Amino acid sequence: MLKRFLLWGLVCWILLGLALGAGKLVYDSSLKRQTLQQHQHLLRAAKTMLNEHLMMAVQDTQQLSAVAFELGYLDTPGLNSEQQLIQILLSSTAIYGRYDQIRILDLEGRERIRINNSRLGPVVVPQHRLQNKRGRYYVQQGLKLKPGQVYLSPLDLSKEQGKLETPFKPTLRLVRMMKTATGEPAGLLVLNLNAAGLLNQFIELFPSGDRAMLLNADGYWLVNHDPANEWGWMRNKPELTLARWQPALWQQLQTSRSGSAYLDDSLFSFHWLDIASIYENTTGARYGYDLGLVSDLKASQWAMLIESDQQRWQVTAIYHKTWFQIALVGAFLVTLLTVYLLLRNRQQTREKAQLEREQLDNFRDLYENAPIGYITLTRDGYISNVNKRTLDYLGYRREELINKIRLAELVEADTLQLAETLLLAMMESEEEHRRIRVRAKNGDILVMSCGVSSRLSHERTLELGRLSMQNVSQQARLEQQLKDMARKDPLTGAANRRRFDELAERELARSQRNGAPLTLIELDIDHFKQVNDTYGHDAGDEVLKVLAELCMRSLRATDVLARFGGEEFVILLPDTSLEQGVHKAEQLREALSRLRVMLADNTEIRFTVSLGVSTLSPVHNSIQAMFKAADSALYKAKNTGRNKVCAAASPGEKGNFEI
C-alpha cells in the first residue's frame, strides 16, 4: 500500500509540473503585455510633462516681451522704462525660480539688461559687466527670427569661462525676437531655463525599479539610471551612447519613432519626442503655429526610453508569491495525506471531542479569572453569572447577585439610559461601549467602562448576553481634572478666556431668550507693575491669587470669574441689573482695598482696583459690545483717580457714570 501511495504521488507531481510549465509561458506573455502597456502610459505622461514645462517657458517669453512692449522700452528706451522693466524682470526671476538668467539684447547682440539668479536671489548685472553675445550660436539663431518667433536651443550643460559648471547645470535657452510698435524687430529676449527641475521630474515620474532614460538625437544620455553615463558628448566620452550599450536597440530607434524590444531578459519601450512640437500627433494645432517656436531639427529630437528587467516585470508574478508556492506544496501534500487523513478520521473525532472539553474548561477558567469583570444576563435582565473580578469590584457574594438582582438595580440613575442603550445593543447582537456609574455594596460609586456581547437564537432572539466591565474610576477622575485644568487659569483657579467665552455665550443666549438682565464687570489692579517691580513677581502672583479667592467667595455659584491675563479679571453676573452690578463691584472694590497680603518675610502689600461695569442692552447686545463698554468705563476709572467703579451709560444716556 505504501509503494502504491508513493507511485500515485509521483505521477500527480509530474502532471502538476507539466501543467504549471505551460501555464507559466502563457502567464509570462500576459505580464510582458501589461508591462509594455504600463510603459506606454508612463511615456505619454512623460511627454505631457516635458511639453508642459516647455510651453510654460515659451509663454513666459511671450509675457515678458509683452511687458517690454507695453512699457515702451523697445521703441524709446529711457531710464524710467528701463528701471520699470528691470524691476519686473527681477520679480519674474524670483517668482518663476526656473531661470538662471533673463537678458535683453539689442540687434547687435549687445546685452542691454541682464538678470542673474544666484543663490542669494536675482541680481542686476552692472552696465560695465554687460557683454556682446553676437558670437554665440543662440544669438545668431535669434537674430534670424521674425518678430514673435522663439528659438529653442539644444539642451546642454552650462559653462563658466569655457569649463563645465559643477555640479552640472542642464540649460535650455529660449530666444524670442521682440518687436516695435510698427512690428519691426526690436531686440532679443533670452531666458536661460535651468532644466534640472524638468529632468528631476522626468526621473521621479517613473516607479522605482523601472529605468527611465532620455537621449538626444545622437544617442547620448540626457538622463540615465547611472548619472556617470550622462552628458557624454560634453565630457568628451563618446563611448557613453546607447549605440555602444545596446546596438540592436539603437538600430531599432533609427528606424521607428516608437516601439518596444525584448533584449537580454529586459523589456524596453521607446518613443521619439519632438520637444519643439507640443501638439505632436494631434490635429488642428501645431506648437510652431501657436507659439512661434523654432528649433534645429536635430536638437529638438529627444528619445524617451524605459527599461524593465526580468526581475522588475515579473515582480508581481503569482509564482513568486510565497503563498502561491506554499499553496503548490500544500496541494501536493494534501493529495499525499488524503488517504492518511481518512485513516485518521476516527481518531481525530475522538481527539476533537477531548479538545472541546478542554477548551470549555479553559473558557470557564478564562471567564472566572479574567482581569476584567464579566456579568452574564438572562433575557429579562437578571444576572445569571459573574466572575471573581466583578465580585471584587462590587463587594457582593455570588449568591447575592445570581438570579436575584437585575443589572438596572446596580446602575446609578444618571447613567441608567446609557445602560439601557447597552442592553438594547445586546438584544440586537451589536457592539456597544459605554461608561456607566455603578453602586457597590458599600455605597461607593464606581465608573465602569462596559461593553456587551450576545448569543442569539435562529429566530434572532436573545439566548445569552454578556457584559464586560472595567473599573476606570481613577481614570475618570484624572480626565475630569484634565478638563478642569483646560478650563481654569493655573495660577488663580479662575476660569480662563476660553471657558469664559463658552459660559458667556451660553448666558447671553439665555438672557436674550428669557429677557433676563446680564451684567459684566471688568476689574484691573491699580499700579500692579509697581507691585512686581517692588516686591517681585512671586509677590505679584500672591496678590493675584488672594484677589481671586476673595472674589470667588463673594460671588454666587452662577456668577463667572475669569482671568484674562496679567492683572485683568472679568466677572459675568447672570440675572443681574446694571444697578445691582455696580453695587456688587463697589462691594468688591471696598473688600479688596481693605485686604492685606502678607509675604513670607512679613512684608505687607496693599492694593486697590478699578472696575468698569456694563450691562446687556439694545446698544450693548453682545458679549463683545459689553466688553467694549466695560473697558471704556474701566478706562475712565483709571484716568479719574483709580480705586473706583465706573459704569457704562444706560440706553439713552451718554458717556459713563461713576460712584
Secondary structure as GFF3:
##gff-version 3
##sequence-region A 1 659
A	DSSP	alpha_helix	2	70	.	.	.	ID=ss1
A	DSSP	alpha_helix	79	96	.	.	.	ID=ss2
A	DSSP	beta_strand	99	105	.	.	.	ID=ss3
A	DSSP	beta_strand	111	118	.	.	.	ID=ss4
A	DSSP	beta_strand	121	124	.	.	.	ID=ss5
A	DSSP	three_ten_helix	127	129	.	.	.	ID=ss6
A	DSSP	alpha_helix	137	143	.	.	.	ID=ss7
A	DSSP	beta_strand	150	152	.	.	.	ID=ss8
A	DSSP	beta_strand	156	157	.	.	.	ID=ss9
A	DSSP	beta_strand	159	160	.	.	.	ID=ss10
A	DSSP	beta_strand	163	164	.	.	.	ID=ss11
A	DSSP	beta_strand	170	179	.	.	.	ID=ss12
A	DSSP	beta_strand	185	194	.	.	.	ID=ss13
A	DSSP	alpha_helix	196	205	.	.	.	ID=ss14
A	DSSP	beta_strand	211	215	.	.	.	ID=ss15
A	DSSP	beta_strand	221	223	.	.	.	ID=ss16
A	DSSP	three_ten_helix	227	229	.	.	.	ID=ss17
A	DSSP	alpha_helix	242	245	.	.	.	ID=ss18
A	DSSP	alpha_helix	247	255	.	.	.	ID=ss19
A	DSSP	beta_strand	258	263	.	.	.	ID=ss20
A	DSSP	beta_strand	266	274	.	.	.	ID=ss21
A	DSSP	alpha_helix	287	291	.	.	.	ID=ss22
A	DSSP	beta_strand	293	295	.	.	.	ID=ss23
A	DSSP	beta_strand	301	309	.	.	.	ID=ss24
A	DSSP	alpha_helix	310	313	.	.	.	ID=ss25
A	DSSP	three_ten_helix	318	320	.	.	.	ID=ss26
A	DSSP	alpha_helix	322	368	.	.	.	ID=ss27
A	DSSP	beta_strand	373	377	.	.	.	ID=ss28
A	DSSP	beta_strand	383	386	.	.	.	ID=ss29
A	DSSP	alpha_helix	388	394	.	.	.	ID=ss30
A	DSSP	alpha_helix	398	401	.	.	.	ID=ss31
A	DSSP	three_ten_helix	407	410	.	.	.	ID=ss32
A	DSSP	three_ten_helix	413	415	.	.	.	ID=ss33
A	DSSP	alpha_helix	416	427	.	.	.	ID=ss34
A	DSSP	beta_strand	433	439	.	.	.	ID=ss35
A	DSSP	beta_strand	445	456	.	.	.	ID=ss36
A	DSSP	beta_strand	462	471	.	.	.	ID=ss37
A	DSSP	alpha_helix	473	487	.	.	.	ID=ss38
A	DSSP	alpha_helix	497	514	.	.	.	ID=ss39
A	DSSP	beta_strand	518	525	.	.	.	ID=ss40
A	DSSP	alpha_helix	528	535	.	.	.	ID=ss41
A	DSSP	alpha_helix	537	554	.	.	.	ID=ss42
A	DSSP	beta_strand	560	565	.	.	.	ID=ss43
A	DSSP	beta_strand	568	574	.	.	.	ID=ss44
A	DSSP	alpha_helix	578	593	.	.	.	ID=ss45
A	DSSP	beta_strand	597	598	.	.	.	ID=ss46
A	DSSP	beta_strand	604	605	.	.	.	ID=ss47
A	DSSP	beta_strand	609	615	.	.	.	ID=ss48
A	DSSP	alpha_helix	623	639	.	.	.	ID=ss49
A	DSSP	beta_strand	645	648	.	.	.	ID=ss50
A	DSSP	beta_strand	656	658	.	.	.	ID=ss51
###
